[in-house]
Amino acid sequence: MKKYLYIALGFLTFGLGTVGMFLPFLPTTVFYLLTGFFWVRSSDRLHQQFIESEKYKQYIEEPLVKKNITNKGLFRMFVMMLFVFAIPFALTDRALLRVVLISVYLAHLIGLTWHLRFRK
């Protein structure tokens, strides 16, 4: 039963990740990482198919595992994250929440740049 639940959740997250390539508010990478997590626990065949897929190599392996991301890719990632953080920023009147959103975005900006560019 657990195996089938993981397979179903893997297909759900794979679908959401694929849709996320076209919608800026859905994070493709996060959903593809979850797909890998679910499929590695459900089926060796599904996991192998997933890590050999072109989208996995493009969105996970190259930028996150091999840390081979172009400046354009890094910029695009941060612009998409900016849209995700801008939605709750625009919808709230609370100054504290806005400060937290800005702080978290800047922490992502600094941390991911450091991790993907300077960390070996």
C-alpha positions in Angstrom: 0.0 0.0 0.0 2.8 2.4 0.9 4.5 1.7 -2.4 1.4 2.8 -4.4 1.0 5.9 -2.3 4.6 6.9 -3.0 4.0 6.2 -6.7 0.8 8.4 -6.8 2.5 11.2 -4.9 5.4 11.0 -7.2 3.2 11.4 -10.3 1.3 14.3 -8.6 4.6 16.2 -7.8 6.0 15.4 -11.2 2.9 16.9 -12.8 3.0 20.0 -10.6 6.7 20.4 -11.4 6.1 20.1 -15.1 3.3 22.7 -14.9 5.7 24.9 -12.8 7.9 25.3 -15.9 5.2 27.5 -17.4 3.8 29.2 -14.2 6.1 31.4 -12.2 4.4 30.7 -8.9 4.9 26.9 -9.0 8.5 25.9 -8.1 9.6 23.3 -10.6 12.8 22.3 -8.8 11.0 21.6 -5.4 8.4 19.4 -7.0 11.0 17.5 -9.0 13.0 16.9 -5.9 9.9 15.6 -4.2 9.2 13.4 -7.2 12.7 11.9 -6.8 12.1 11.4 -3.1 8.8 9.6 -3.6 9.9 7.5 -6.5 13.2 6.4 -4.9 11.1 4.9 -2.1 8.5 3.3 -4.4 10.1 1.7 -7.4 13.7 1.4 -8.6 12.5 1.5 -12.2 10.5 4.8 -11.8 13.4 6.3 -9.9 15.9 5.3 -12.7 13.6 6.7 -15.4 13.2 9.9 -13.5 16.9 10.6 -13.0 17.6 9.8 -16.6 14.9 12.2 -17.9 16.0 15.4 -19.7 13.9 17.7 -17.4 15.6 16.2 -14.3 19.0 16.8 -15.8 18.1 20.3 -16.9 16.4 21.5 -13.6 18.0 19.4 -10.9 21.3 17.8 -11.9 23.0 20.6 -13.8 22.2 23.6 -11.6 21.9 21.9 -8.1 24.1 18.8 -8.2 26.8 19.9 -10.6 26.3 23.6 -9.7 26.5 24.4 -13.4 24.0 27.2 -13.7 24.3 30.1 -16.1 23.9 33.7 -15.1 20.7 33.8 -17.1 19.4 30.8 -15.2 20.3 32.3 -11.9 18.7 35.6 -12.8 15.5 33.8 -14.0 15.3 31.8 -10.8 15.5 34.9 -8.6 12.9 36.7 -10.7 10.5 33.8 -10.4 11.2 33.8 -6.6 10.5 37.5 -6.5 7.1 37.0 -8.1 6.3 34.3 -5.5 7.3 36.6 -2.6 5.6 39.6 -4.2 2.2 38.1 -4.1 1.8 37.9 -0.3 3.8 41.2 0.0 1.1 42.9 -2.1 -1.8 41.2 -0.3 -0.9 42.1 3.3 -1.0 45.4 5.2 1.2 44.2 8.0 4.6 45.8 8.1 6.2 43.0 10.1 5.1 40.4 7.5 6.5 42.5 4.7 9.8 42.9 6.6 10.0 39.1 7.0 9.2 38.5 3.4 11.9 40.9 2.3 14.4 39.3 4.7 13.6 35.7 3.6 13.9 36.7 -0.1 17.3 38.4 0.5 18.5 35.4 2.5 17.6 33.2 -0.5 19.3 35.6 -2.8 22.5 35.6 -0.8 22.5 32.0 0.3 21.7 30.5 -3.1 24.2 32.7 -4.9 26.9 31.7 -2.4 25.9 28.0 -2.6 25.7 27.8 -6.4 28.6 30.1 -7.3 31.3 30.0 -4.6 30.9 26.7 -2.6 32.8 23.8 -3.9 
